[in-house]
Amino acid sequence: MVQSYNKRYPEAFWNALLELIGAEPREVVAEFGPGPGLFLVDTVSKLQTKKVYGLDESESMLKQADEFLSCVLSSDNYILTQHDFNTDAMVLEPNSVDMVFSGFLLHEVDNSQSIILQAVQSLKPFGVCVVFDFVSGNEEAFVRVMGAHGMDEEKARKRYPHMCKHSVDDIGEFMTNAGLKPSGSKKIRGTAALVVGLKD
Ligand SMILES: C[S@@+](CC[C@H](N)C(=O)[O-])C[C@H]1O[C@@H](n2cnc3c(N)ncnc32)[C@H](O)[C@@H]1O
């Protein structure tokens, strides 16, 4: 995941994100499923973030995130918690964060709607919820992108239905159902999409 980070989060991703959420600082950011935490590391320079929360089920991922985040934030400004979204109750304070981000998590959990509901609870008023994941609708683009990551075609086609579980519209609907105002989306590399919802 560390090796593929720059390919999965290219310049086009950051340009699209800033276009969708605006350039104002996002001081407190939570990532659901941060893995090694590299997106959270980048928020410090790109979104002027001062404090981050990372919730992930994997102890080894959190260990890596600790190593990377300690290079950019003091230890009291990053909080990493082992958390299984399929079973655990939300640990973040209600109305406490400016942005909740989940990158390539939604297709892995049992209940995507519940992830967005938990994001809404944690967000401050006017906070943003950002989902970035593979989306359905373009199997050929998915196979091409996975091929560029070294996966053979047969394996990529087997993964297509699972890893591209939702469409952009599905994710927008999860946001609407959770009380967010969908405020835009953008496809990245033809097979992943950023979808943004605003809390009133
Ligand atoms: C594909 S990785 C993406 C990591 C990171 N967001 C990125 O884009 O580089 C998905 C992450 O979600 C975590 N994850 C998967 N299912 C989870 C669950 N039920 N609860 C919490 N974390 C989960 C995994 O441990 C992994 O770190």
PDBQT file of the ligand as one rigid body, heavy atoms in Angstrom, charges set to zero:
ROOT
HETATM    1  C1  LIG A 301      -6.999  -0.757   0.841  1.00  0.00    +0.000 C 
HETATM    2  S1  LIG A 301      -6.462  -0.179   2.407  1.00  0.00    +0.000 S 
HETATM    3  C2  LIG A 301      -6.453   1.584   2.146  1.00  0.00    +0.000 C 
HETATM    4  C3  LIG A 301      -5.551   2.317   3.090  1.00  0.00    +0.000 C 
HETATM    5  C4  LIG A 301      -5.471   3.823   2.882  1.00  0.00    +0.000 C 
HETATM    6  N1  LIG A 301      -6.763   4.447   3.087  1.00  0.00    +0.000 N 
HETATM    7  C5  LIG A 301      -4.940   4.138   1.508  1.00  0.00    +0.000 C 
HETATM    8  O1  LIG A 301      -5.735   4.456   0.620  1.00  0.00    +0.000 OA
HETATM    9  O2  LIG A 301      -3.704   4.025   1.319  1.00  0.00    +0.000 OA
HETATM   10  C6  LIG A 301      -7.887  -0.433   3.417  1.00  0.00    +0.000 C 
HETATM   11  C7  LIG A 301      -7.612  -0.236   4.889  1.00  0.00    +0.000 C 
HETATM   12  O3  LIG A 301      -8.856  -0.413   5.556  1.00  0.00    +0.000 OA
HETATM   13  C8  LIG A 301      -8.661  -1.231   6.694  1.00  0.00    +0.000 C 
HETATM   14  N2  LIG A 301      -9.923  -1.944   6.958  1.00  0.00    +0.000 N 
HETATM   15  C9  LIG A 301     -10.537  -2.889   6.195  1.00  0.00    +0.000 A 
HETATM   16  N3  LIG A 301     -11.677  -3.305   6.781  1.00  0.00    +0.000 NA
HETATM   17  C10 LIG A 301     -11.782  -2.620   7.937  1.00  0.00    +0.000 A 
HETATM   18  C11 LIG A 301     -12.738  -2.599   9.001  1.00  0.00    +0.000 A 
HETATM   19  N4  LIG A 301     -13.788  -3.408   8.986  1.00  0.00    +0.000 N 
HETATM   20  N5  LIG A 301     -12.542  -1.765  10.041  1.00  0.00    +0.000 NA
HETATM   21  C12 LIG A 301     -11.440  -0.948  10.079  1.00  0.00    +0.000 A 
HETATM   22  N6  LIG A 301     -10.508  -0.921   9.112  1.00  0.00    +0.000 NA
HETATM   23  C13 LIG A 301     -10.675  -1.737   8.053  1.00  0.00    +0.000 A 
HETATM   24  C14 LIG A 301      -7.502  -2.151   6.334  1.00  0.00    +0.000 C 
HETATM   25  O4  LIG A 301      -6.836  -2.610   7.501  1.00  0.00    +0.000 OA
HETATM   26  C15 LIG A 301      -6.637  -1.226   5.486  1.00  0.00    +0.000 C 
HETATM   27  O5  LIG A 301      -5.697  -0.552   6.268  1.00  0.00    +0.000 OA
ENDROOT
TORSDOF 0
